[in-house]
Amino acid sequence: MDIVTGVGVLDKAVHVLRAVAERPLSLGGLQAATGLPRATAHRLAVALETHGLLRRDDEGRFDLGPELAALGRAAAERFPLAGLSLPALEALRSATEESVQLFVREGGHRRCVVSLPSPHALRWIVPEGVLFPLDVGSAGRVLSGEAVDGAWVESVEEREPGVASVSAPVVDADGSVVAAVSVSGPIDRLTRSPGERLGGPVVEAAVTISTALGT
């Protein structure tokens, strides 16, 4: 489990939510997916259920709750970038058949606000909402201002062994970088020079999103 806040109970609760987001889980399945002690997994899941963030399905498994839908709608209304980006990101995934993400900067970190998994069985999955350091990975370097004139940035095994990525900047009407489009996957497919094949499509998607923002 990635601990990103130092507030243990919060990080564990988010870990539970992300596990259930993959698929409905029994208590045993939740314990296995999170690695938490059974009593801890049960206590957190029941508390999240009380708040409407989880619910029980017809088989008694924990599933995502209705309150998440309400929060998601509110977030989409207040943060339209994710919705505006989705068509271009879906087209990028179809063109590359690799996992696609959209990151935004939060202080010294980058947060994944859209994540579309590759259709391949062997794939790199980035959970939506996860927070990564800004100083490693191609998306972090883009958000730090490394990309110049819309160019792509590539990274190979900077944050995770065996993973490569290519990212390009999304800019607003003032030319400020507001997000990074990223394609990531195993080195076996992306190679150690992923930008040679994927840089063009990634930049094209980033430009399309920038245009949608009104640039």
GUVORO-305390 format. One record per atom (N, C-alpha, C): residue number from 1; residue in three letters; atom name; x, y, z. Coordinates in steps of 0.1 Angstrom, whole numbers, plus 5000, padded with zeros to 4 digits. Last residue first. Layout:
<sites>
(site NUM ALA CA (X Y Z))
...
</sites>
This chain:
<sites>
(site 215 THR N (4923 5269 4740))
(site 215 THR CA (4935 5276 4735))
(site 215 THR C (4934 5278 4720))
(site 214 GLY N (4901 5256 4752))
(site 214 GLY CA (4899 5269 4747))
(site 214 GLY C (4912 5277 4742))
(site 213 LEU N (4902 5230 4759))
(site 213 LEU CA (4902 5240 4770))
(site 213 LEU C (4901 5254 4765))
(site 212 ALA N (4905 5218 4734))
(site 212 ALA CA (4892 5217 4741))
(site 212 ALA C (4891 5227 4753))
(site 211 THR N (4932 5223 4731))
(site 211 THR CA (4923 5229 4722))
(site 211 THR C (4909 5229 4729))
(site 210 SER N (4942 5205 4750))
(site 210 SER CA (4945 5219 4751))
(site 210 SER C (4935 5227 4743))
(site 209 ILE N (4934 5181 4738))
(site 209 ILE CA (4928 5185 4751))
(site 209 ILE C (4931 5200 4753))
(site 208 THR N (4950 5181 4715))
(site 208 THR CA (4935 5181 4714))
(site 208 THR C (4929 5185 4727))
(site 207 VAL N (4975 5181 4726))
(site 207 VAL CA (4971 5192 4719))
(site 207 VAL C (4956 5193 4717))
(site 206 ALA N (4975 5155 4737))
(site 206 ALA CA (4977 5167 4746))
(site 206 ALA C (4972 5180 4739))
(site 205 ALA N (4973 5139 4714))
(site 205 ALA CA (4962 5139 4724))
(site 205 ALA C (4963 5151 4733))
(site 204 GLU N (4998 5146 4703))
(site 204 GLU CA (4985 5149 4696))
(site 204 GLU C (4974 5149 4705))
(site 203 VAL N (5016 5135 4721))
(site 203 VAL CA (5015 5150 4719))
(site 203 VAL C (5002 5154 4712))
(site 202 VAL N (5010 5108 4718))
(site 202 VAL CA (5008 5115 4731))
(site 202 VAL C (5007 5130 4729))
(site 201 PRO N (5017 5103 4691))
(site 201 PRO CA (5003 5102 4695))
(site 201 PRO C (5000 5109 4709))
(site 200 GLY N (5046 5109 4693))
(site 200 GLY CA (5036 5116 4684))
(site 200 GLY C (5022 5115 4689))
(site 199 GLY N (5056 5090 4712))
(site 199 GLY CA (5057 5105 4714))
(site 199 GLY C (5047 5113 4706))
(site 198 LEU N (5056 5064 4706))
(site 198 LEU CA (5045 5069 4712))
(site 198 LEU C (5044 5084 4714))
(site 197 ARG N (5081 5057 4693))
(site 197 ARG CA (5068 5052 4688))
(site 197 ARG C (5056 5060 4693))
(site 196 GLU N (5100 5072 4707))
(site 196 GLU CA (5101 5070 4693))
(site 196 GLU C (5088 5066 4687))
(site 195 GLY N (5095 5070 4735))
(site 195 GLY CA (5090 5082 4728))
(site 195 GLY C (5091 5081 4713))
(site 194 PRO N (5107 5047 4744))
(site 194 PRO CA (5092 5047 4742))
(site 194 PRO C (5087 5059 4734))
(site 193 SER N (5131 5031 4745))
(site 193 SER CA (5130 5044 4738))
(site 193 SER C (5115 5046 4734))
(site 192 ARG N (5130 5007 4755))
(site 192 ARG CA (5137 5017 4763))
(site 192 ARG C (5138 5030 4756))
(site 191 THR N (5096 4994 4750))
(site 191 THR CA (5110 4995 4748))
(site 191 THR C (5117 5005 4757))
(site 190 LEU N (5070 4988 4754))
(site 190 LEU CA (5073 5002 4751))
(site 190 LEU C (5087 5004 4747))
(site 189 ARG N (5071 4960 4759))
(site 189 ARG CA (5063 4965 4747))
(site 189 ARG C (5068 4979 4744))
(site 188 ASP N (5089 4957 4780))
(site 188 ASP CA (5089 4947 4769))
(site 188 ASP C (5082 4952 4757))
(site 187 ILE N (5083 4977 4798))
(site 187 ILE CA (5094 4980 4788))
(site 187 ILE C (5094 4970 4777))
(site 186 PRO N (5048 4982 4802))
(site 186 PRO CA (5060 4974 4804))
(site 186 PRO C (5070 4977 4794))
(site 185 GLY N (5035 5016 4804))
(site 185 GLY CA (5034 5002 4802))
(site 185 GLY C (5047 4995 4804))
(site 184 SER N (5018 5047 4796))
(site 184 SER CA (5027 5039 4804))
(site 184 SER C (5025 5024 4802))
(site 183 VAL N (5013 5079 4786))
(site 183 VAL CA (5011 5065 4782))
(site 183 VAL C (5022 5057 4790))
(site 182 SER N (4998 5110 4797))
(site 182 SER CA (5009 5100 4798))
(site 182 SER C (5004 5086 4793))
(site 181 VAL N (4995 5145 4799))
(site 181 VAL CA (4990 5132 4793))
(site 181 VAL C (5001 5122 4793))
(site 180 ALA N (4993 5168 4824))
(site 180 ALA CA (5002 5160 4816))
(site 180 ALA C (4995 5147 4812))
(site 179 ALA N (4983 5202 4829))
(site 179 ALA CA (4981 5187 4831))
(site 179 ALA C (4992 5181 4822))
(site 178 VAL N (4989 5228 4826))
(site 178 VAL CA (4979 5225 4836))
(site 178 VAL C (4977 5210 4838))
(site 177 VAL N (5012 5252 4817))
(site 177 VAL CA (5010 5237 4818))
(site 177 VAL C (5000 5234 4829))
(site 176 SER N (5002 5281 4801))
(site 176 SER CA (5006 5275 4813))
(site 176 SER C (5003 5260 4813))
(site 175 GLY N (4991 5295 4780))
(site 175 GLY CA (5003 5287 4777))
(site 175 GLY C (5009 5280 4790))
(site 174 ASP N (4967 5307 4784))
(site 174 ASP CA (4979 5315 4787))
(site 174 ASP C (4992 5308 4784))
(site 173 ALA N (4949 5286 4779))
(site 173 ALA CA (4950 5297 4770))
(site 173 ALA C (4962 5307 4772))
(site 172 ASP N (4969 5257 4790))
(site 172 ASP CA (4957 5266 4789))
(site 172 ASP C (4959 5277 4780))
(site 171 VAL N (4982 5226 4779))
(site 171 VAL CA (4983 5240 4783))
(site 171 VAL C (4970 5247 4782))
(site 170 VAL N (4996 5195 4787))
(site 170 VAL CA (4983 5202 4783))
(site 170 VAL C (4984 5216 4788))
(site 169 PRO N (5026 5179 4776))
(site 169 PRO CA (5019 5189 4784))
(site 169 PRO C (5006 5193 4778))
(site 168 ALA N (5032 5143 4777))
(site 168 ALA CA (5032 5156 4770))
(site 168 ALA C (5023 5166 4777))
(site 167 SER N (5051 5112 4782))
(site 167 SER CA (5041 5122 4786))
(site 167 SER C (5043 5135 4778))
(site 166 VAL N (5057 5078 4784))
(site 166 VAL CA (5058 5090 4776))
(site 166 VAL C (5047 5100 4780))
(site 165 SER N (5074 5052 4802))
(site 165 SER CA (5063 5061 4800))
(site 165 SER C (5067 5072 4791))
(site 164 ALA N (5080 5018 4816))
(site 164 ALA CA (5084 5030 4808))
(site 164 ALA C (5071 5039 4805))
(site 163 VAL N (5089 4995 4840))
(site 163 VAL CA (5079 5004 4835))
(site 163 VAL C (5085 5016 4827))
(site 162 GLY N (5109 4981 4854))
(site 162 GLY CA (5102 4974 4843))
(site 162 GLY C (5091 4982 4836))
(site 161 PRO N (5104 4996 4886))
(site 161 PRO CA (5112 4988 4877))
(site 161 PRO C (5103 4981 4866))
(site 160 GLU N (5092 5029 4888))
(site 160 GLU CA (5090 5015 4890))
(site 160 GLU C (5098 5007 4881))
(site 159 ARG N (5104 5054 4883))
(site 159 ARG CA (5097 5052 4895))
(site 159 ARG C (5094 5038 4898))
(site 158 GLU N (5121 5050 4860))
(site 158 GLU CA (5124 5060 4870))
(site 158 GLU C (5117 5058 4883))
(site 157 GLU N (5120 5032 4838))
(site 157 GLU CA (5123 5027 4852))
(site 157 GLU C (5127 5038 4862))
(site 156 VAL N (5122 5058 4817))
(site 156 VAL CA (5123 5043 4818))
(site 156 VAL C (5128 5039 4831))
(site 155 SER N (5104 5084 4801))
(site 155 SER CA (5111 5079 4813))
(site 155 SER C (5111 5064 4812))
(site 154 GLU N (5101 5113 4779))
(site 154 GLU CA (5100 5098 4782))
(site 154 GLU C (5108 5095 4795))
(site 153 VAL N (5082 5139 4768))
(site 153 VAL CA (5092 5135 4777))
(site 153 VAL C (5090 5120 4779))
(site 152 TRP N (5074 5159 4738))
(site 152 TRP CA (5072 5148 4748))
(site 152 TRP C (5084 5146 4756))
(site 151 ALA N (5068 5195 4734))
(site 151 ALA CA (5075 5182 4731))
(site 151 ALA C (5071 5172 4742))
(site 150 GLY N (5057 5220 4736))
(site 150 GLY CA (5048 5209 4734))
(site 150 GLY C (5055 5195 4732))
(site 149 ASP N (5079 5237 4742))
(site 149 ASP CA (5072 5238 4729))
(site 149 ASP C (5063 5225 4726))
(site 148 VAL N (5093 5214 4765))
(site 148 VAL CA (5094 5227 4758))
(site 148 VAL C (5087 5226 4745))
(site 147 ALA N (5091 5198 4796))
(site 147 ALA CA (5087 5198 4782))
(site 147 ALA C (5087 5212 4776))
(site 146 GLU N (5096 5206 4823))
(site 146 GLU CA (5107 5201 4814))
(site 146 GLU C (5103 5201 4799))
(site 145 GLY N (5078 5214 4842))
(site 145 GLY CA (5082 5224 4832))
(site 145 GLY C (5093 5219 4823))
(site 144 SER N (5067 5197 4859))
(site 144 SER CA (5077 5205 4865))
(site 144 SER C (5083 5215 4855))
(site 143 LEU N (5051 5182 4843))
(site 143 LEU CA (5044 5192 4852))
(site 143 LEU C (5054 5201 4859))
(site 142 VAL N (5071 5166 4831))
(site 142 VAL CA (5063 5175 4823))
(site 142 VAL C (5057 5186 4832))
(site 141 ARG N (5079 5152 4853))
(site 141 ARG CA (5089 5161 4847))
(site 141 ARG C (5082 5171 4838))
(site 140 GLY N (5057 5137 4858))
(site 140 GLY CA (5062 5146 4868))
(site 140 GLY C (5071 5156 4862))
(site 139 ALA N (5056 5121 4835))
(site 139 ALA CA (5045 5131 4838))
(site 139 ALA C (5049 5141 4848))
(site 138 SER N (5079 5105 4837))
(site 138 SER CA (5078 5115 4826))
(site 138 SER C (5067 5125 4829))
(site 137 GLY N (5095 5102 4869))
(site 137 GLY CA (5085 5098 4859))
(site 137 GLY C (5083 5109 4849))
(site 136 VAL N (5099 5123 4898))
(site 136 VAL CA (5103 5111 4890))
(site 136 VAL C (5091 5107 4881))
(site 135 ASP N (5091 5145 4912))
(site 135 ASP CA (5104 5145 4907))
(site 135 ASP C (5109 5133 4900))
(site 134 LEU N (5066 5143 4923))
(site 134 LEU CA (5067 5151 4911))
(site 134 LEU C (5081 5150 4904))
(site 133 PRO N (5052 5113 4935))
(site 133 PRO CA (5061 5124 4936))
(site 133 PRO C (5063 5131 4923))
(site 132 PHE N (5016 5107 4933))
(site 132 PHE CA (5030 5103 4931))
(site 132 PHE C (5039 5115 4933))
(site 131 LEU N (4985 5096 4943))
(site 131 LEU CA (4994 5108 4944))
(site 131 LEU C (5008 5102 4943))
(site 130 VAL N (4954 5085 4928))
(site 130 VAL CA (4967 5082 4935))
(site 130 VAL C (4976 5095 4933))
(site 129 GLY N (4932 5090 4913))
(site 129 GLY CA (4933 5096 4926))
(site 129 GLY C (4946 5094 4933))
(site 128 GLU N (4931 5059 4898))
(site 128 GLU CA (4926 5073 4898))
(site 128 GLU C (4927 5078 4912))
(site 127 PRO N (4959 5037 4897))
(site 127 PRO CA (4946 5040 4903))
(site 127 PRO C (4943 5055 4902))
(site 126 VAL N (4974 5024 4870))
(site 126 VAL CA (4976 5035 4879))
(site 126 VAL C (4962 5039 4885))
(site 125 ILE N (4989 4995 4858))
(site 125 ILE CA (4976 5001 4863))
(site 125 ILE C (4979 5012 4873))
(site 124 TRP N (5003 4982 4830))
(site 124 TRP CA (5006 4990 4842))
(site 124 TRP C (4993 4998 4846))
(site 123 ARG N (4999 4947 4820))
(site 123 ARG CA (4997 4962 4819))
(site 123 ARG C (5001 4969 4832))
(site 122 LEU N (4990 4919 4805))
(site 122 LEU CA (5002 4925 4812))
(site 122 LEU C (5002 4940 4809))
(site 121 ALA N (4967 4919 4789))
(site 121 ALA CA (4967 4912 4803))
(site 121 ALA C (4979 4917 4811))
(site 120 HIS N (4957 4949 4773))
(site 120 HIS CA (4966 4938 4774))
(site 120 HIS C (4965 4932 4788))
(site 119 PRO N (4943 4972 4772))
(site 119 PRO CA (4935 4960 4770))
(site 119 PRO C (4944 4947 4772))
(site 118 SER N (4952 4995 4799))
(site 118 SER CA (4955 4989 4786))
(site 118 SER C (4946 4976 4785))
(site 117 PRO N (4930 5018 4817))
(site 117 PRO CA (4939 5006 4816))
(site 117 PRO C (4941 5001 4802))
(site 116 LEU N (4930 5051 4823))
(site 116 LEU CA (4924 5041 4814))
(site 116 LEU C (4933 5029 4812))
(site 115 SER N (4925 5076 4846))
(site 115 SER CA (4933 5064 4843))
(site 115 SER C (4925 5054 4835))
(site 114 VAL N (4926 5109 4857))
(site 114 VAL CA (4920 5099 4848))
(site 114 VAL C (4929 5088 4845))
(site 113 VAL N (4942 5120 4877))
(site 113 VAL CA (4927 5123 4877))
(site 113 VAL C (4919 5115 4867))
(site 112 CYS N (4968 5115 4897))
(site 112 CYS CA (4962 5110 4886))
(site 112 CYS C (4947 5112 4886))
(site 111 ARG N (4989 5142 4908))
(site 111 ARG CA (4977 5133 4911))
(site 111 ARG C (4972 5128 4898))
(site 110 ARG N (5021 5148 4920))
(site 110 ARG CA (5012 5148 4908))
(site 110 ARG C (5001 5138 4911))
(site 109 HIS N (5037 5171 4943))
(site 109 HIS CA (5033 5158 4939))
(site 109 HIS C (5025 5160 4926))
(site 108 GLY N (5042 5195 4955))
(site 108 GLY CA (5054 5188 4951))
(site 108 GLY C (5050 5174 4946))
(site 107 GLY N (5012 5208 4945))
(site 107 GLY CA (5024 5211 4952))
(site 107 GLY C (5036 5203 4947))
(site 106 GLU N (4999 5189 4922))
(site 106 GLU CA (4995 5193 4935))
(site 106 GLU C (5007 5195 4944))
(site 105 ARG N (4992 5187 4887))
(site 105 ARG CA (5001 5190 4898))
(site 105 ARG C (4994 5194 4911))
(site 104 VAL N (4976 5159 4871))
(site 104 VAL CA (4977 5174 4874))
(site 104 VAL C (4987 5175 4886))
(site 103 PHE N (4975 5135 4845))
(site 103 PHE CA (4980 5139 4858))
(site 103 PHE C (4979 5154 4859))
(site 102 LEU N (4960 5109 4829))
(site 102 LEU CA (4960 5123 4830))
(site 102 LEU C (4964 5127 4844))
(site 101 GLN N (4970 5079 4812))
(site 101 GLN CA (4967 5086 4824))
(site 101 GLN C (4967 5101 4821))
(site 100 VAL N (4967 5047 4797))
(site 100 VAL CA (4967 5061 4795))
(site 100 VAL C (4963 5068 4808))
(site 99 SER N (4982 5017 4786))
(site 99 SER CA (4975 5024 4796))
(site 99 SER C (4977 5039 4795))
(site 98 GLU N (4978 5009 4751))
(site 98 GLU CA (4986 5009 4763))
(site 98 GLU C (4978 5017 4773))
(site 97 GLU N (4970 5011 4725))
(site 97 GLU CA (4967 4998 4732))
(site 97 GLU C (4976 4997 4745))
(site 96 THR N (4972 5033 4709))
(site 96 THR CA (4984 5027 4714))
(site 96 THR C (4982 5014 4720))
(site 95 ALA N (4946 5039 4701))
(site 95 ALA CA (4956 5040 4691))
(site 95 ALA C (4969 5033 4696))
(site 94 SER N (4931 5036 4724))
(site 94 SER CA (4928 5028 4713))
(site 94 SER C (4939 5028 4703))
(site 93 ARG N (4943 5057 4740))
(site 93 ARG CA (4944 5043 4744))
(site 93 ARG C (4941 5033 4732))
(site 92 LEU N (4935 5079 4724))
(site 92 LEU CA (4950 5076 4726))
(site 92 LEU C (4951 5061 4731))
(site 91 ALA N (4908 5079 4728))
(site 91 ALA CA (4913 5077 4714))
(site 91 ALA C (4928 5073 4715))
(site 90 GLU N (4907 5084 4755))
(site 90 GLU CA (4902 5071 4750))
(site 90 GLU C (4907 5068 4736))
(site 89 LEU N (4917 5110 4755))
(site 89 LEU CA (4924 5099 4762))
(site 89 LEU C (4920 5085 4757))
(site 88 ALA N (4898 5124 4741))
(site 88 ALA CA (4911 5123 4735))
(site 88 ALA C (4919 5112 4742))
(site 87 PRO N (4875 5120 4758))
(site 87 PRO CA (4875 5115 4744))
(site 87 PRO C (4889 5114 4738))
(site 86 LEU N (4885 5132 4784))
(site 86 LEU CA (4882 5118 4782))
(site 86 LEU C (4882 5113 4767))
(site 85 SER N (4889 5159 4788))
(site 85 SER CA (4900 5151 4783))
(site 85 SER C (4896 5137 4779))
(site 84 LEU N (4865 5168 4799))
(site 84 LEU CA (4869 5174 4786))
(site 84 LEU C (4880 5165 4780))
(site 83 GLY N (4866 5155 4824))
(site 83 GLY CA (4856 5152 4814))
(site 83 GLY C (4859 5157 4800))
(site 82 ALA N (4889 5167 4836))
(site 82 ALA CA (4888 5153 4834))
(site 82 ALA C (4878 5149 4823))
(site 81 LEU N (4882 5195 4837))
(site 81 LEU CA (4893 5190 4828))
(site 81 LEU C (4892 5175 4826))
(site 80 PRO N (4863 5203 4855))
(site 80 PRO CA (4858 5198 4841))
(site 80 PRO C (4870 5193 4833))
(site 79 PHE N (4856 5204 4885))
(site 79 PHE CA (4869 5201 4878))
(site 79 PHE C (4866 5195 4864))
(site 78 ARG N (4830 5207 4892))
(site 78 ARG CA (4840 5217 4897))
(site 78 ARG C (4854 5215 4890))
(site 77 GLU N (4817 5186 4881))
(site 77 GLU CA (4812 5199 4878))
(site 77 GLU C (4822 5210 4882))
(site 76 ALA N (4831 5164 4891))
(site 76 ALA CA (4831 5167 4877))
(site 76 ALA C (4827 5181 4873))
(site 75 ALA N (4825 5166 4918))
(site 75 ALA CA (4839 5168 4914))
(site 75 ALA C (4839 5171 4899))
(site 74 ALA N (4798 5160 4917))
(site 74 ALA CA (4802 5173 4922))
(site 74 ALA C (4816 5176 4918))
(site 73 ARG N (4799 5134 4908))
(site 73 ARG CA (4792 5144 4900))
(site 73 ARG C (4797 5158 4904))
(site 72 GLY N (4813 5122 4930))
(site 72 GLY CA (4819 5122 4916))
(site 72 GLY C (4813 5132 4907))
(site 71 LEU N (4795 5124 4950))
(site 71 LEU CA (4808 5132 4951))
(site 71 LEU C (4814 5133 4938))
(site 70 ALA N (4776 5107 4941))
(site 70 ALA CA (4772 5121 4943))
(site 70 ALA C (4785 5129 4944))
(site 69 ALA N (4790 5083 4940))
(site 69 ALA CA (4785 5088 4928))
(site 69 ALA C (4781 5103 4929))
(site 68 LEU N (4796 5079 4967))
(site 68 LEU CA (4807 5082 4958))
(site 68 LEU C (4802 5088 4945))
(site 67 GLU N (4771 5073 4977))
(site 67 GLU CA (4777 5086 4981))
(site 67 GLU C (4789 5090 4972))
(site 66 PRO N (4766 5047 4970))
(site 66 PRO CA (4760 5058 4963))
(site 66 PRO C (4766 5072 4966))
(site 65 GLY N (4797 5027 4970))
(site 65 GLY CA (4784 5032 4975))
(site 65 GLY C (4779 5044 4967))
(site 64 LEU N (4811 4997 4956))
(site 64 LEU CA (4811 5011 4958))
(site 64 LEU C (4797 5016 4961))
(site 63 ASP N (4808 4967 4978))
(site 63 ASP CA (4809 4974 4965))
(site 63 ASP C (4808 4989 4967))
(site 62 PHE N (4813 4937 4995))
(site 62 PHE CA (4814 4952 4995))
(site 62 PHE C (4816 4957 4981))
(site 61 ARG N (4788 4911 4992))
(site 61 ARG CA (4801 4916 4990))
(site 61 ARG C (4801 4932 4991))
(site 60 GLY N (4763 4900 4993))
(site 60 GLY CA (4769 4904 5006))
(site 60 GLY C (4783 4909 5005))
(site 59 GLU N (4751 4896 4970))
(site 59 GLU CA (4758 4885 4975))
(site 59 GLU C (4765 4888 4988))
(site 58 ASP N (4740 4921 4963))
(site 58 ASP CA (4731 4910 4966))
(site 58 ASP C (4738 4898 4972))
(site 57 ASP N (4764 4943 4981))
(site 57 ASP CA (4756 4939 4969))
(site 57 ASP C (4747 4927 4973))
(site 56 ARG N (4767 4969 5003))
(site 56 ARG CA (4767 4955 5001))
(site 56 ARG C (4759 4951 4989))
(site 55 ARG N (4788 4999 4999))
(site 55 ARG CA (4775 4992 5001))
(site 55 ARG C (4777 4977 5000))
(site 54 LEU N (4807 5028 5007))
(site 54 LEU CA (4806 5014 5003))
(site 54 LEU C (4791 5010 5005))
(site 53 LEU N (4799 5053 5014))
(site 53 LEU CA (4810 5052 5004))
(site 53 LEU C (4811 5038 4999))
(site 52 GLY N (4781 5057 5034))
(site 52 GLY CA (4776 5056 5020))
(site 52 GLY C (4786 5055 5009))
(site 51 HIS N (4790 5056 5059))
(site 51 HIS CA (4790 5069 5053))
(site 51 HIS C (4785 5068 5039))
(site 50 THR N (4788 5029 5064))
(site 50 THR CA (4779 5038 5072))
(site 50 THR C (4779 5051 5065))
(site 49 GLU N (4809 5020 5047))
(site 49 GLU CA (4795 5016 5044))
(site 49 GLU C (4785 5026 5051))
(site 48 LEU N (4830 5028 5062))
(site 48 LEU CA (4828 5034 5049))
(site 48 LEU C (4814 5031 5044))
(site 47 ALA N (4827 5011 5084))
(site 47 ALA CA (4826 5025 5086))
(site 47 ALA C (4824 5032 5073))
(site 46 VAL N (4830 4986 5071))
(site 46 VAL CA (4818 4989 5077))
(site 46 VAL C (4816 5004 5080))
(site 45 ALA N (4857 4989 5063))
(site 45 ALA CA (4847 4987 5053))
(site 45 ALA C (4833 4990 5059))
(site 44 LEU N (4871 4991 5088))
(site 44 LEU CA (4871 5002 5078))
(site 44 LEU C (4860 5001 5068))
(site 43 ARG N (4865 4966 5100))
(site 43 ARG CA (4861 4979 5106))
(site 43 ARG C (4861 4990 5097))
(site 42 HIS N (4876 4948 5081))
(site 42 HIS CA (4861 4948 5084))
(site 42 HIS C (4857 4961 5090))
(site 41 ALA N (4903 4954 5081))
(site 41 ALA CA (4896 4955 5069))
(site 41 ALA C (4881 4956 5071))
(site 40 THR N (4908 4948 5108))
(site 40 THR CA (4910 4962 5104))
(site 40 THR C (4902 4964 5091))
(site 39 ALA N (4903 4921 5109))
(site 39 ALA CA (4895 4929 5118))
(site 39 ALA C (4896 4944 5113))
(site 38 ARG N (4923 4911 5091))
(site 38 ARG CA (4908 4909 5088))
(site 38 ARG C (4900 4919 5096))
(site 37 PRO N (4949 4934 5082))
(site 37 PRO CA (4944 4924 5091))
(site 37 PRO C (4928 4923 5089))
(site 36 LEU N (4955 4940 5047))
(site 36 LEU CA (4952 4945 5060))
(site 36 LEU C (4947 4933 5069))
(site 35 GLY N (4959 4934 5020))
(site 35 GLY CA (4969 4930 5030))
(site 35 GLY C (4967 4935 5044))
(site 34 THR N (4940 4939 5001))
(site 34 THR CA (4946 4951 5008))
(site 34 THR C (4958 4947 5016))
(site 33 ALA N (4931 4915 4991))
(site 33 ALA CA (4935 4925 4982))
(site 33 ALA C (4943 4937 4988))
(site 32 ALA N (4926 4900 5014))
(site 32 ALA CA (4936 4895 5005))
(site 32 ALA C (4941 4907 4996))
(site 31 GLN N (4905 4915 5025))
(site 31 GLN CA (4917 4913 5033))
(site 31 GLN C (4928 4909 5023))
(site 30 LEU N (4886 4912 5004))
(site 30 LEU CA (4891 4926 5007))
(site 30 LEU C (4904 4925 5015))
(site 29 GLY N (4881 4885 5005))
(site 29 GLY CA (4887 4891 4993))
(site 29 GLY C (4893 4904 4996))
(site 28 GLY N (4869 4884 5030))
(site 28 GLY CA (4881 4877 5028))
(site 28 GLY C (4889 4882 5016))
(site 27 LEU N (4846 4900 5025))
(site 27 LEU CA (4856 4904 5035))
(site 27 LEU C (4869 4897 5033))
(site 26 SER N (4843 4902 4989))
(site 26 SER CA (4839 4897 5002))
(site 26 SER C (4849 4902 5012))
(site 25 LEU N (4840 4929 4966))
(site 25 LEU CA (4849 4919 4973))
(site 25 LEU C (4842 4915 4986))
(site 24 PRO N (4837 4941 4932))
(site 24 PRO CA (4831 4938 4945))
(site 24 PRO C (4839 4927 4953))
(site 23 ARG N (4867 4956 4918))
(site 23 ARG CA (4856 4947 4918))
(site 23 ARG C (4850 4945 4931))
(site 22 GLU N (4881 4980 4920))
(site 22 GLU CA (4885 4971 4910))
(site 22 GLU C (4874 4960 4908))
(site 21 ALA N (4871 4993 4942))
(site 21 ALA CA (4868 4999 4929))
(site 21 ALA C (4872 4990 4918))
(site 20 VAL N (4881 4979 4963))
(site 20 VAL CA (4867 4976 4959))
(site 20 VAL C (4864 4982 4945))
(site 19 ALA N (4906 4991 4963))
(site 19 ALA CA (4905 4977 4961))
(site 19 ALA C (4891 4973 4957))
(site 18 ARG N (4900 5017 4969))
(site 18 ARG CA (4906 5014 4956))
(site 18 ARG C (4905 5000 4953))
(site 17 LEU N (4889 5015 4995))
(site 17 LEU CA (4881 5020 4985))
(site 17 LEU C (4887 5016 4971))
(site 16 VAL N (4912 5006 5009))
(site 16 VAL CA (4901 4997 5008))
(site 16 VAL C (4892 5002 4997))
(site 15 HIS N (4928 5028 5006))
(site 15 HIS CA (4933 5016 5001))
(site 15 HIS C (4921 5006 4999))
(site 14 VAL N (4914 5046 5022))
(site 14 VAL CA (4915 5048 5007))
(site 14 VAL C (4919 5036 5000))
(site 13 ALA N (4919 5034 5047))
(site 13 ALA CA (4905 5035 5041))
(site 13 ALA C (4905 5038 5026))
(site 12 LYS N (4947 5038 5049))
(site 12 LYS CA (4941 5024 5048))
(site 12 LYS C (4927 5024 5043))
(site 11 ASP N (4948 5065 5050))
(site 11 ASP CA (4955 5058 5039))
(site 11 ASP C (4949 5044 5037))
(site 10 LEU N (4935 5070 5074))
(site 10 LEU CA (4930 5075 5061))
(site 10 LEU C (4935 5068 5049))
(site 9 VAL N (4951 5057 5093))
(site 9 VAL CA (4937 5052 5091))
(site 9 VAL C (4931 5058 5078))
(site 8 GLY N (4976 5072 5090))
(site 8 GLY CA (4974 5058 5087))
(site 8 GLY C (4960 5053 5084))
(site 7 VAL N (4987 5098 5075))
(site 7 VAL CA (4976 5095 5084))
(site 7 VAL C (4971 5081 5081))
(site 6 GLY N (5006 5099 5056))
(site 6 GLY CA (5011 5098 5070))
(site 6 GLY C (5000 5096 5080))
(site 5 THR N (4999 5101 5029))
(site 5 THR CA (4996 5112 5038))
(site 5 THR C (5003 5111 5052))
(site 4 VAL N (5006 5079 5015))
(site 4 VAL CA (5010 5092 5009))
(site 4 VAL C (5007 5104 5018))
(site 3 ILE N (5016 5047 5011))
(site 3 ILE CA (5012 5056 5022))
(site 3 ILE C (5016 5070 5017))
(site 2 ASP N (5006 5022 4991))
(site 2 ASP CA (5013 5035 4991))
(site 2 ASP C (5008 5044 5001))
(site 1 MET N (5008 4988 5000))
(site 1 MET CA (5000 5000 5000))
(site 1 MET C (5009 5012 5000))
</sites>
